[in-house]
Amino acid sequence: MEGLPADCIIDILSRGSPRDACRSAVVASVFRTAVESDVLWDRFLPPDHQEIIAESASPVTFKSKKELFLKLSSPLLIDRGLKAFSIDRATGKKCYMLSARELYIAWSANPLFWCWKPIIQSRFAETVELRMTSWLEVEGKINTRILSPNTMYKAYLIVQVAHHRAYGLDVVPCEVSVEVGDLCSRGMVTLSQNACTKQSLERVCDENKVKDGSRSKYVDKVSRIGCERKDGWLEIELGEFYNQGMCEEEVKMSLREVNGVHLKGGIVVEALEIRPI
């Protein structure tokens, strides 16, 4: 390895992940110079990173491509502060967050049912708290074109439960789903004042384009407790999907509870996050 040209070493490292490159620098001295190279970190950055930075709500300054990569590994507000973009530090894959203002939330324009307000713990200017409704429906959409190709993603709804104001959330389970083309990942989630419990996950692959109209189903019976994030919010897994990157498709992600007739309230919606597994 000592006799290899620098560009050859950079090419070798670029075929792995950013995490692998950093580990290689620790193991062998021949990799240390390459790991500081702008050429290497430019390859780890998304091809459209300059366009993304141009949408930033605040200036992004950096002295090297490695510094830029590390800065983008923390959420960057873009699109007038309505979205947040970041890079997964281990893999270099793209992550997005859609703020509550970017989501379809049934009746959210009516102050009788929902209350828009800033929360100091949120990265976005506004969140929205459910005051009262019997019809809970939250949906977000994203185009696969802006995501990393050949990547498995999961979608999460980022929420808080206002404990002293929460009521009726755990009476009827909510349906969660992620749809991409003919593929639909479905599940059930029970919201409560203490946690969000994912009771089951059903993945349904709709083969509508197959001539015989056959349908295949995959059922994972898992029990999970909704995860509390490092930032203090809760995340509810909505489902997963694989982005081949070969064509543009719309991803629809949703949480719905529209079957019950009881009133519920006290859940705060911050955003919907799409990140690689």
Phi and psi in degrees as a GROMACS rama.xvg file:
@    title "Ramachandran Plot"
@    xaxis  label "Phi"
@    yaxis  label "Psi"
@TYPE xy
-61.2335  -30.8236  GLU-2
-89.0167  -1.75156  GLY-3
-74.0758  141.925  LEU-4
-63.6282  155.63  PRO-5
-60.936  -40.3066  ALA-6
-67.3839  -28.2292  ASP-7
-69.7331  -41.2242  CYS-8
-65.1367  -41.2654  ILE-9
-62.0141  -40.6938  ILE-10
-63.5092  -39.3593  ASP-11
-64.7143  -47.6473  ILE-12
-65.4763  -35.1172  LEU-13
-68.6747  -18.288  SER-14
-80.6329  -9.45763  ARG-15
-100.467  -153.382  GLY-16
-106.746  163.504  SER-17
-56.1742  -39.0074  PRO-18
-63.2583  -42.5888  ARG-19
-63.4737  -38.7526  ASP-20
-63.0438  -44.1538  ALA-21
-66.1344  -37.5022  CYS-22
-66.4538  -37.168  ARG-23
-63.4422  -36.2245  SER-24
-64.4815  -30.1563  ALA-25
-76.4176  -37.3175  VAL-26
-76.1856  -42.5664  VAL-27
-132.54  133.132  ALA-28
-66.569  -24.8712  SER-29
-64.1539  -22.1561  VAL-30
-90.4197  -13.2756  PHE-31
-63.9264  -44.502  ARG-32
-64.7037  -41.3377  THR-33
-62.6718  -36.0181  ALA-34
-69.2097  -18.5244  VAL-35
-94.0465  0.232814  GLU-36
-76.1836  136.9  SER-37
-64.5053  -31.3647  ASP-38
-62.3878  -42.7813  VAL-39
-65.4926  -48.7071  LEU-40
-72.5946  -23.5647  TRP-41
-66.4901  -32.2315  ASP-42
-74.0986  -27.7179  ARG-43
-78.8112  -23.4249  PHE-44
-74.2153  148.602  LEU-45
-60.3074  146.071  PRO-46
-56.9126  -29.7231  PRO-47
-102.02  25.3123  ASP-48
-63.9545  -30.5295  HIS-49
-67.2371  -39.5085  GLN-50
-65.4351  -37.542  GLU-51
-66.7041  -43.8674  ILE-52
-62.1411  -35.1556  ILE-53
-63.6692  -22.5177  ALA-54
-88.9624  -0.115791  GLU-55
-63.1657  143.166  SER-56
-73.8309  -14.8907  ALA-57
-141.839  155.222  SER-58
-60.7578  143.602  PRO-59
-113.492  113.962  VAL-60
-110.183  144.205  THR-61
-159.353  153.364  PHE-62
-103.941  -16.7637  LYS-63
-149.244  163.53  SER-64
-68.5092  -28.9329  LYS-65
-67.0152  -42.6051  LYS-66
-63.0186  -38.8834  GLU-67
-63.9929  -43.2553  LEU-68
-58.1749  -46.1763  PHE-69
-65.932  -36.5281  LEU-70
-65.9142  -40.0364  LYS-71
-76.0092  -7.87024  LEU-72
-77.4944  -8.04229  SER-73
-105.665  146.16  SER-74
-55.9321  132.862  PRO-75
-114.82  121.703  LEU-76
-71.0241  129.213  LEU-77
-133.812  175.252  ILE-78
53.2335  57.0104  ASP-79
61.0916  27.8493  ARG-80
79.3768  9.98299  GLY-81
-89.5459  -15.482  LEU-82
-131.481  162.692  LYS-83
-130.759  136.472  ALA-84
-117.143  144.212  PHE-85
-153.621  167.346  SER-86
-114.732  133.18  ILE-87
-65.9614  119.792  ASP-88
-63.6231  -33.0883  ARG-89
-75.1637  -38.2933  ALA-90
-112.422  -20.9706  THR-91
81.8974  6.79464  GLY-92
-77.2514  154.179  LYS-93
-77.7565  144.772  LYS-94
-129.195  145.257  CYS-95
-134.384  147.973  TYR-96
-124.848  131.468  MET-97
-103.514  120.15  LEU-98
-66.7193  165.81  SER-99
-56.3287  -32.6952  ALA-100
-67.8392  -19.7988  ARG-101
-91.0694  -1.76615  GLU-102
-102.415  154.673  LEU-103
-87.6776  118.325  TYR-104
-126.228  113.674  ILE-105
-56.438  129.451  ALA-106
68.0002  15.0046  TRP-107
-70.133  -16.5664  SER-108
-82.3144  -7.82834  ALA-109
-98.133  112.488  ASN-110
-64.8199  -12.0222  PRO-111
-70.0894  -30.1395  LEU-112
-103.598  -36.7419  PHE-113
-132.304  151.157  TRP-114
-125.647  115.812  CYS-115
-84.7787  131.305  TRP-116
-161.198  153.866  LYS-117
-79.4019  146.995  PRO-118
-129.819  131.527  ILE-119
-62.227  -28.3186  ILE-120
-78.0337  -10.8089  GLN-121
-88.8994  147.365  SER-122
-80.4735  -15.9035  ARG-123
-100.213  161.194  PHE-124
-68.2425  -29.717  ALA-125
-137.36  147.135  GLU-126
-124.464  175.523  THR-127
-136.56  132.445  VAL-128
-111.178  133.906  GLU-129
-74.8775  120.993  LEU-130
-88.4303  -50.0966  ARG-131
-167.259  128.941  MET-132
-166.863  158.978  THR-133
-107.745  -6.51209  SER-134
-122.962  99.8528  TRP-135
-103.15  117.559  LEU-136
-146.581  120.171  GLU-137
-128.596  127.666  VAL-138
-140.011  138.656  GLU-139
-128.894  155.024  GLY-140
-134.092  146.204  LYS-141
-149.226  147.498  ILE-142
-91.3324  135.369  ASN-143
-63.772  -18.1941  THR-144
-59.1963  -33.401  ARG-145
-91.7034  -0.143577  ILE-146
-95.9727  168.032  LEU-147
-73.8987  134.784  SER-148
-73.9843  161.632  PRO-149
52.4365  46.567  ASN-150
-137.329  135.404  THR-151
-87.1444  128.395  MET-152
-118.079  155.19  TYR-153
-124.311  149.349  LYS-154
-113.217  139.275  ALA-155
-133.364  138.769  TYR-156
-92.798  125.929  LEU-157
-98.7053  118.598  ILE-158
-139.29  168.984  VAL-159
-131.532  151.409  GLN-160
-105.88  118.549  VAL-161
-77.6243  91.1601  ALA-162
-54.063  -43.5327  HIS-163
-78.0141  -9.06195  HIS-164
-118.451  -1.84175  ARG-165
-79.7639  138.486  ALA-166
-157.826  148.75  TYR-167
69.4053  8.34556  GLY-168
-76.0368  -27.0665  LEU-169
-105.035  15.2115  ASP-170
-74.13  -46.1095  VAL-171
-128.197  132.523  VAL-172
-61.7974  150.778  PRO-173
-93.9497  146.263  CYS-174
-89.1635  134.327  GLU-175
-121.8  146.6  VAL-176
-157.202  155.053  SER-177
-134.013  124.942  VAL-178
-121.715  130.754  GLU-179
-137.697  109.062  VAL-180
59.5147  -122.877  GLY-181
-89.6318  -2.39831  ASP-182
-97.6029  131.789  LEU-183
-135.5  124.35  CYS-184
-104.594  120.33  SER-185
-122.425  155.985  ARG-186
-163.294  178.354  GLY-187
-126.562  137.251  MET-188
-131.714  131.776  VAL-189
-102.516  120.663  THR-190
-89.7357  142.059  LEU-191
-145.585  173.337  SER-192
-68.2984  -20.2936  GLN-193
-105.037  -31.4317  ASN-194
-164.901  172.358  ALA-195
-116.809  115.022  CYS-196
-104.185  120.989  THR-197
-88.5056  110.249  LYS-198
-83.4938  -40.0861  GLN-199
-156.926  157.712  SER-200
-132.636  125.142  LEU-201
-119.93  123.461  GLU-202
-102.905  125.816  ARG-203
-119.772  120.673  VAL-204
-100.629  111.901  CYS-205
-89.49  110.082  ASP-206
-94.9784  61.2584  GLU-207
-67.479  -23.7608  ASN-208
-87.02  -7.36369  LYS-209
-79.4954  136.849  VAL-210
-60.3393  -38.721  LYS-211
-79.8151  -1.73879  ASP-212
68.151  20.628  GLY-213
-69.0705  156.764  SER-214
-135.359  133.046  ARG-215
-111.639  141.209  SER-216
-125.784  139.519  LYS-217
-126.541  124.515  TYR-218
-117.882  121.271  VAL-219
-105.899  113.919  ASP-220
-93.8529  97.6145  LYS-221
-127.586  150.021  VAL-222
-118.869  124.036  SER-223
-134.593  154.995  ARG-224
-103.412  131.697  ILE-225
-51.0698  132.981  GLY-226
-82.3544  136.174  CYS-227
-87.2576  128.487  GLU-228
-83.3054  167.051  ARG-229
-65.8913  -25.7058  LYS-230
-85.0488  4.76203  ASP-231
93.1459  -8.8125  GLY-232
-87.0892  165.615  TRP-233
-100.769  146.146  LEU-234
-120.314  131.285  GLU-235
-108.039  119.073  ILE-236
-71.9453  124.832  GLU-237
-94.2795  -27.6677  LEU-238
153.087  -174.069  GLY-239
-138.143  162.719  GLU-240
-157.92  157.958  PHE-241
-108.276  127.177  TYR-242
-100.229  106.467  ASN-243
-73.1105  -31.5849  GLN-244
81.244  8.33649  GLY-245
-83.3384  -26.1742  MET-246
-150.877  161.542  CYS-247
-80.0694  128.845  GLU-248
-137.85  152.889  GLU-249
-94.2658  131.257  GLU-250
-101.129  124.335  VAL-251
-109.004  125.781  LYS-252
-125.3  131.991  MET-253
-149.753  156.713  SER-254
-129.188  128.324  LEU-255
-140.602  140.052  ARG-256
-140.612  95.703  GLU-257
-123.778  6.32702  VAL-258
-92.8582  -27.7585  ASN-259
-79.5411  162.15  GLY-260
-114.897  2.1927  VAL-261
-83.8475  157.018  HIS-262
-84.9739  149.858  LEU-263
-148.398  157.253  LYS-264
-169.686  173.656  GLY-265
95.6367  13.4026  GLY-266
-106.886  135.037  ILE-267
-107.198  125.254  VAL-268
-102.077  123.948  VAL-269
-99.8675  -47.905  GLU-270
-168.394  174.879  ALA-271
-123.253  126.475  LEU-272
-111.496  138.184  GLU-273
-120.195  116.747  ILE-274
-141.344  154.386  ARG-275
-71.7357  150.557  PRO-276
